[in-house]
Amino acid sequence: MKARQVTLIILLVVLADQALKLYVKTHFHLNEAHKVLGSGFQLYFVENPGMAYGWKFGGNWGKFALTVFRLAAVIFGTWYLGRLIKQHYHKGFIFCAALVYAGALGNLIDSSFYGLIFDKGMTFDPLFNGYNSYSGLATFTNHGYASFLHGNVVDMLYFPVIRGQFPSWVPFWGGQDFEFFQPIFNLADASISSGVISILLFQRRFFKQRNTNEPHHTVETGALVNDESQVS
């Protein structure tokens, strides 16, 4: 796979991810939901100050650490993708690596710049160790709601396909409501997950071709090889 093909894949994922995020951020109120395909697929606007699928830790310092980690991952990924292309790894493996890279880059854009370019966003309140919500639609501004590297990631893809209640006989969760699939995520998260899962599922195929293409070197010796030397 050539470098320009990998670049195109990354650009398509990042542009699609950012287009949907910018639309939802500027047209949805926080926690507003709209059905796309019935109740099983919704656009549900939430802001995520932490990792993928809503996981978070550590308040502002945790958010800053996660953003720096994303930045380091993108820098490393740039070098690693170049290495994969130069060494002619399996096209499928390069494609999956490009998906992971594009997802990391998409979320890095949010956490690095959204706090600077939008007037509204969730902000951390150390008094109760949580994040403050906000009302109204966000708009572009020169005075953002947070500093560089402290923005929130925009999530909106929600698939509550199955909703129900655990039977009373189920230990610990008996009688409680359950929902599948509960996390709300974005296209960047989906790109990362798709890339990682595909690598895990097809790793034998990806690296089998790599191993068969590697040259096998023979060892030359000065020993005499004839019929007599082969008979013990």
N, C-alpha and C positions, 0 to 999 in steps of 0.2 A: 504494500500500500504506500502511495506517495504522500509526501508532506502536504501538498495542496489538498488532497482528498481528506486527510485528517483535519486540516484547518477548516475545511468546509463543513465537516460533521460538527466540529466544536462550535462554529459560528451559528449554524442552524439551531442547535440545542440552546445556546445562550440567548439568541435573539427571540426564540419562541418563549423561553422561560421569562425573560425580562418583559416582553410585550404583555404577557398574561399578568405578571406581577404589577406592572405599571397601570394596567387597566383596572385591576381589582382595587389597588391602593387608592386610586383617584375616583372610583365610581361606587365603591361599596363602603358602607359604614362598618366600623369594627364589629365583628361577630354577626354581620349580616349574611344571610344565606339565600341562594336561589337554586331551585331544582333545574337540573339539566336533562336527566333521563329519569323522571320520576323521583322518588325519595332515595333510590339506590345510588345516584350520582348527583352531587351537589357542588356548587361553588360556595364555599363557606370561608369568609375572610377572617383570618386570625393573624396575629403577629407573633413571631417566634424569636425570643431573645437568645435562644440556645442552639442546640444541635438539631439534626434532622428529626422529623416527626414529633417535634414539641419537647424534646428532652432539653433540660437546662440545669445549670448549677452556678453558684458563686456570684450572683448579682452582676454588677458592672465589671468586676475583675474577671469573673468567669466568662462573660461575653467578650471582653477584650482578648482573653487567652484563646478563646475559640476562633476569633477572627484572625489572630496571629497564626494559629495553627493552620487555618484555611490558606492563608497567604503563603506559608512555608510549603504546604502541600501543592499549591499551584506552581510555585517556583521549582520544586523538585519534579513535579509532573511534566513541566516544560522540557527539562533535561531528559527525563526518562522516556518520554514519547519520541524525542529526537533519536535517542539510542535505539529504541525498538525499530524505528523506520530504517536507520542506517544498517542495522544488523539483520534486516529482512525477516523479522518475526512473522508468525502466522497472521494473516489479515484479520481473522476473527478476533485474535487477542488484541491487536492494535486498535480495532474498532471498539472493543469493550473498554480498553484503557482510555480511549478518547471520550467515551461516555462518562466515565468516572471523572476525568479531568474537567469536562464541560460542566458537570454538575457542581463540582467544587468551585469553579470559577463563577458560576451563576449565583451561588449563595454568598460568595466573597463580595460580589458587587453590592448586594443588599447590605451586608453588615458593615461594609466600609463606607458607602456613600449615601444610603437612604436617610441616615440621620442628618446629613448635611443638606439634602435637597428637598426634603418634605417638612412642612410646618407642624405636622402632627404625627405622633407615634407613641407607643408605650414607653414609659420612663421608669427607671428603678427608684423606689423609695426605701432608703435604708431604715426608716423608722419602724416599718412593719415588715421589712425584708421581702418585699414583693414589688410587682410592677403595676403602675397606675394605668388605668384605661383612659380613653378619651372619646369625645363625641364629635360628630360632624365628619365631613369629607376632608381628606388630606389634599393639599395643593402644593405645587412647587414654590419654593421660596429661597431667598438668599440667607435666611436665618433658620436653620434647621432645629429639630427637636433634640439632637444629640451631636456629639463631637465625632470626629473621624474615627473609624473602627468600632463605633458603639451603636450602629444602627441595628434595627430588627429585620429579620428575614420574613418575607411575606409568604404565607401559606394559604392555600385555597381549595385543594382537591380533597374531596370528602366522599367516601364510599361506604355509607352505613347499610351494607347489603342485607345483613341479617340482624334483626332486633328481637329480643325475647327475654326470657327469665329462666335462670337456672332452677332445675327441680329442687324441691326442698331437701331431698336426700343427698345432694352434692355437698361434700365437706367444704367448710369455710365460705363458699359462695352460694349456698342453698338459699333460694328465694330472692337473690339479688338480680338486677337487670344486667344484661350483657348486650354487647353490640359488636358486630364484625362488618366492616373494618373500621375501628374507631379513630386512629390517628389522622390528622389533617396535614397534608404535605404539598409540595410543589413539583414542577417539572424537573427542577435540578435534583431534588431528592430522588425522584423516580429514575432519572438518568444514572445517578450513582448506584442505586440499588440494582437496576437492570444490568449495569456493567459488572458489578461484583458477583451477582448471582450467576450470570452467564459464564464468567471465568471459572467459578467453582464447578458448574455443571459440565463444561466442555474443556476443562484443563487438559485432560488426557489427549484429546484431539489436537488442541493448540500446540502442545509441547511434543507430541509424538512426531509430527511432521518436522519440527525443529531438530529433534534428535536424529531422525533419519537423514536429514540434509547435511549434518555435520560430517566432515571428512574423517575417515578412520586411518590412522597412521600405522604402518607396519614397522616392526623393529628389525633392523638388519644386524646380523651377527657374522663373525668370521668362522663359525663352526662348519665343518664339512658335513654335508648332507648327502648320503648315498645309501645303497641297499644295506651295506654292512653296518652303518651307523644306526639304522633304524631297527635292526634286529637286536634284541637284548640277549 
